[in-house]
Amino acid sequence: MSTVMLQEVRERISKELDTVVDFWLKYSHDKEHGGYFTCIGKDGKIFDELKYVWLQGRQVWMYSRLYRTVDRFHKPEILEAAKAGGEFLRKFARVSTSNGQWKCAFCLTKDGKAVKVQRTIFSECFYVMAMDELGRVTGDKDMQLEAEQVMEQLIYWVRVDGSGLGRPQLLGDVPTNSMAVPMMLLCLVQQLTEGRDQEVVEKYKELSSWCVQQVLQHIQRNGTAILENVSPDGAELPGCQGRLQNPGHALEAGWFLLQCSAQREDKELQRAAIDKFVELPYQCGWDQEHGGLFYFLDVDGHCPTQLEWNMKLWWPHCEALIAFLMAYSQTKKPELLDRFFQIYEYTFSHFPDVKNGEWFGYLSQDGKVAMDFKGGPFKGFFHVPRCLYMCERILDDLLGSSS
Amino acid sequence: MSTVMLQEVRERISKELDTVVDFWLKYSHDKEHGGYFTCIGKDGKIFDELKYVWLQGRQVWMYSRLYRTVDRFHKPEILEAAKAGGEFLRKFARVSTSNGQWKCAFCLTKDGKAVKVQRTIFSECFYVMAMDELGRVTGDKDMQLEAEQVMEQLIYWVRVDGSGLGRPQLLGDVPTNSMAVPMMLLCLVQQLTEGRDQEVVEKYKELSSWCVQQVLQHIQRNGTAILENVSPDGAELPGCQGRLQNPGHALEAGWFLLQCSAQREDKELQRAAIDKFVELPYQCGWDQEHGGLFYFLDVDGHCPTQLEWNMKLWWPHCEALIAFLMAYSQTKKPELLDRFFQIYEYTFSHFPDVKNGEWFGYLSQDGKVAMDFKGGPFKGFFHVPRCLYMCERILDDLLGSSS
């Protein structure tokens, strides 16, 4: 019976992926200036022409990955779509900063003028993802080189000296291990090393271990909670920042660690990933009253100060689907598959827009659509298709067929 | 009949003000390091010890203003409460920046170490408000001088050269007249000139006119909408930023303009204030389904990208109460009083916490408490008591008695 259900889920997911790819191909491309519009209304109408760099990079990566690894997307149209974003990024994303260095912008005008530069590493991270994956499909050596160079810069900012990011040094601004940073670098290491020579794998081996260890530091409270921010030596931080939980983010870390544990054949890491980064965030994060995963929680039960704390966002559900399905595929424990079905049920009955395609991103606590756009400053062609793509591949493995 | 109702409202408001003052006196003071805690749970428990500078400045201002102008608060306890925050601010708020200048921090540790500095003018604005009002009650000339000096710095940043704020100059970051800026400066001019010599009034006269003109530029779409961001010469800006409406903010601007129009005996300004900044934001901002004012709206009916757009926040309702009551007191038009009663009804039946005192700040669209704390990073001892204080005074005027 479970096989029949898995087969049905696989069909639904695969059809959904086609719909989502079509949506972005149809509505997001700026034929005039290149790159992608990302603020897209429920029916595909562009409601703002700003181009967010995280989302440009992610979209380039997603098209390229689909082109490279999924037969039905290995077609010129998808490759051209990826290239259009890659060219725009290379032309406009980098901005000179006052210290004589550069950063990637956070946001650009439609014709590529920088609107905002963040003092964090994430624009650069998505730039690396885009360049590496697009480089793989175009065979462009310069892109590959650029990905590696920006990666070196990222490692320098994170592990040697972050002052180039432009944040002032303030006495009260204590050093923090924010989970996003080692998670993101771990993701990049997996990107840069996948299928590459042993030499490349060796080059990033120590970094990979460091990232895993930094992510594992977020297991706190005697192993009963994942906290989003800890001190650099893994102690709990005071106040709201220290008590913050982001279940979707922990679940995403969970499947990053699961991928890592599979590559290394590390059973202990697999167990930590499942027990701590998959099970715990679900247990604390699932809304018993209305279903769905909360966005933010406070480990001591205070009300988080983020106004959106109780909203149900699309991406934590995407990460949860990947995490539980991957955990099941590695262990075959039926309770993990049960959870996957539970999250699948909530996700597919709440987020997809049956009428116009793609998914709504933001629901109120009780599951009503609170914001009806398909793309916005933080929602692009990434979490939904990545989830559908990952789940489709895992399901194909489980079902013993290859698409 | 209306007099009886006004009398009842006056009593309720006055009692509420007492409760709110008691709440903050009891829970927010840091006896050890000085200054005020601002992250305060529903029952008065401190859930984070960070000290937000906007809120330190506003609380000093509020205590000082109550002490100076309301008989029943003219007592040593209130003065001491104000001084405790004023000393903390003077000792710790200013931070040297890399360009050899200074800024006020946005957030401090409990013992005064800077955690974050924003690249905007608002910490400094609330610093000026605090110093000027506290200086009035202590007679401390240095404080007065400091208020004027920081005001000069603010004027320089806004009207001459804003590069000292630390924002990089980016080609796509077009100059914007954001309503908060002229509103805030207008509020400071009113603060610095109230009851002062003609010389001081003259000094700020041109600035005052400039602020009013800059605020009036936000009347857009042939006089049918107030938009939050416009170009420096008063044209509509493209995209979400250009279409953004913040009804509570427009209503606050409304009563700032009404105060101004009364001082200048300017009937035309009064009419613009009421028709455009009081009536229009109510008409577009009132939720016909659930009552209450939306936080953000898009003038073309798109969904705003701010996740909290449909929440009902305490402060827009505070500003609406002041705006409609002031508009009524200046014109005696009964429809303005009807609106006041309508907003009063919603506000007093949704925000006050009858059990533990003070007000909840954040409701979901349908009016349920979404965040149960009384103080947070942006909610302090300011909007609620300022609203109650202003309304009490206006009601006393209307009722022909003085408290």
Chai-1 contact restraints between the chains, C-beta under 6 A:
chainA,res_idxA,chainB,res_idxB,connection_type,confidence,min_distance_angstrom,max_distance_angstrom,comment,restraint_id
A,F47,B,H302,contact,1.0,0.0,6.0,A-B,restraint_1
A,D48,B,G239,contact,1.0,0.0,6.0,A-B,restraint_2
A,D48,B,C240,contact,1.0,0.0,6.0,A-B,restraint_3
A,T109,B,G172,contact,1.0,0.0,6.0,A-B,restraint_4
A,K113,B,L171,contact,1.0,0.0,6.0,A-B,restraint_5
A,K113,B,G172,contact,1.0,0.0,6.0,A-B,restraint_6
A,A114,B,L170,contact,1.0,0.0,6.0,A-B,restraint_7
A,A114,B,G172,contact,1.0,0.0,6.0,A-B,restraint_8
A,V115,B,G172,contact,1.0,0.0,6.0,A-B,restraint_9
A,V115,B,D173,contact,1.0,0.0,6.0,A-B,restraint_10
A,L170,B,A114,contact,1.0,0.0,6.0,A-B,restraint_11
A,L171,B,K113,contact,1.0,0.0,6.0,A-B,restraint_12
A,G172,B,T109,contact,1.0,0.0,6.0,A-B,restraint_13
A,G172,B,K113,contact,1.0,0.0,6.0,A-B,restraint_14
A,G172,B,A114,contact,1.0,0.0,6.0,A-B,restraint_15
A,G172,B,V115,contact,1.0,0.0,6.0,A-B,restraint_16
A,D173,B,V115,contact,1.0,0.0,6.0,A-B,restraint_17
A,G239,B,D48,contact,1.0,0.0,6.0,A-B,restraint_18
A,C240,B,D48,contact,1.0,0.0,6.0,A-B,restraint_19
A,H302,B,F47,contact,1.0,0.0,6.0,A-B,restraint_20
A,C303,B,M371,contact,1.0,0.0,6.0,A-B,restraint_21
A,C303,B,D372,contact,1.0,0.0,6.0,A-B,restraint_22
A,C303,B,F373,contact,1.0,0.0,6.0,A-B,restraint_23
A,T305,B,G376,contact,1.0,0.0,6.0,A-B,restraint_24
A,T305,B,P377,contact,1.0,0.0,6.0,A-B,restraint_25
A,L307,B,E308,contact,1.0,0.0,6.0,A-B,restraint_26
A,E308,B,L307,contact,1.0,0.0,6.0,A-B,restraint_27
A,M371,B,C303,contact,1.0,0.0,6.0,A-B,restraint_28
A,D372,B,C303,contact,1.0,0.0,6.0,A-B,restraint_29
A,F373,B,C303,contact,1.0,0.0,6.0,A-B,restraint_30
A,G376,B,T305,contact,1.0,0.0,6.0,A-B,restraint_31
A,P377,B,T305,contact,1.0,0.0,6.0,A-B,restraint_32
